[in-house]
């Protein structure tokens, strides 16, 4: 059910400022998902923050109130997430760069800018075509990694003030890109307003973000963590963009991150790009599902609790049967799942990750050790629990050799699934 509470306890909607009256799901408390517990800090306590998500009954934006500031999460200079460690993600953005360049006629006279450009994972493909690029990235260590690829980056949190400064000093963007960043900003009005200011008159914005419809349909509660301030539908994004003089004209449904949308937008008064049939169809789909009614959001919390019980039943039974279970990956979503379900080393002896910045450390909250992937080959566990389940195809291929000793993969979301290599 969607539970009504005293709004004075939970603040106001980050978009429309209406009181937040209705809980969508309560996942208890968790430490910041990308924080790392080092061997030297194992004796220290960790701060836990609420993961209580609300739905606005006026604009239907699903949102996590601000427990942590973006500076606390992204601005430390040692942000551990690097986009380039996923081969499938690199292939996804390489194709995007190729297709977008052709569709919008980008060339050496164009300007491509990316907000939250991370380690240059995307802009490198435009740069290779001789198209001028600029990254805007708050994490200085990620920006430094991009610089090593030849990608110039401005180390700033994006918003109206930064947009106006860049527009004056560097000009405006013909293509303004944001992949998996729109959900990461607490002041969504300042962020979208900044895009309006930085976009050239006939320019195009593309934004990718996990689709709320997929989160609800497939019980993807582990995509809820402190980095994600908002959980977005086409309905909510069109509403927010329209308020800031931007018009969505196309949308693509993508398989990435368990089901995402890529929206294409331009200035409201720009008629160069008519609405596509795919946009009109998805808009109708969300309307038919009832995303503009509270009824759509009811019952999600109980479905999440059922998923938790199923995961714990599997792990308890595996341990009772004397089977060894380890993890693959230490992603943000994995940390939400581990903390919400209360999974620690008694059920999951360790996990592995390709990112060397995480190896040798421990997962936040649950203190599960993180090794490099070869540790799985050394220890030969019975089951490998894939925590970044959105990358299960890539991971099962990389680790297919676990079949040598009869090892199996386990995917926890949307239902526990055991996969033979």
C-alpha positions, 0 to 999 in steps of 0.5 A: 500500500502507499502509506500516508504520513505527516508531510512535515516530517518528510518535506516537499517534492523536489520539482513542484514543492507539494507536500510529500504525503505518500511512501512508495517503499521503505528499505530501512537504512543504508550507508552510501552505496559507493562508499568503501570500507578499507582495511584501515577503517574496519574498526570505524563506525559507518553512517546509515541514512534512510532509504524511504522513497515517496511519490508526489500526489501532484506531479507523480515524481517518485523521489528519495528525500535529500539525506546526503548532498551531492558533494558528500557522494560525488565530490570527494575526488576518490569516487570509485565508479568508472564507466569504462569497466563494463564492456557491454556499456562501452559498446552501447555508447559507441553505437550511440555515438555512431548513430547520433552523429549520423542522425544529427549531422555532427561534424568538426564544426559541432559541439558535443558536451556531456554532463557527468562525463565520468572517465570519458567513456562516451566522449572518446567516441565523438573525439575519435571522429574529430568532433569537439567535446567537453565533459562536465564531471564533479569527481576530479579523479574521474575527470583525470581519467578522462583527461588521459583519453584526451577528453577535456573536462570541467570539474563542476556540479552542473546547474544554471550557474555553471551552464551560463559560465560554460555557454559564455566561455565555450559556446553552447552545445549542439548535442548535450548528453546525460547518461544516468545523471538526471536521477542523481541530482537533488535540485532537478529544477536547477539541473534542467534549467541549466540544460536549457541555458547550455543548449544551442537554438537548434540543439538536441538533448539526449538523456538516459535513465532507468525507467520507473515502469521497469522498476515497478514491473520487475521489483528492481528495488535495489536500484534505489540508493542515495545516489538516486534522488529521483525515479523517473517515468516519461510522464515525470520527465516531460512535465519537468522539461516542459516547465523549463521550456524544453520539449521531448520529441522522441524516446527509445526503450533500452535494455540497459540497467534493467530497462531504461529510456533515452529521451530526445529533447529540444527547445519548446519553440523549435519545430525542427523535430516533430514528435515521433510515433514511439513517443506517442505510444509510450506516453499512451502506455504510461497513461494506460498503466495509470502512472498519473494515479496513486493506485499504480504505486500501491503494493510495491512495498509488499512485492519488495518484501516478498523478493527479500524473503525469496533471496534469503530462503535461497541463501539459507537453504544453500548454506544448510546444504553445505553449498558455498555462495559468493558474489560477483560485483560490488555495485551500488544496487548490490549494496542496497540489496545486501543491506536491505536483506541483511546479507553478510559473510555468513551467507555470502563469503566474499564478492569480486569486482573488476574495478581495482579501486574496490578490490581489497576493500569491503562492501559498505554496511555488510563488510563483505570482502571484495577480491579480483574476479580470479579469486572465484577460479581459485576458490571454486564456489558452488554458486556465484550471485550476480549483484549487477544483474543487469550485466548478467549476459556479460558476466556469465560469459566472462565467468563461464569456466565455473562450469568446470567444477559444476558452479552455477550463477544466481540472479536475484532480481526480479525473481531468484533464478539459477543459471547453468553456465 
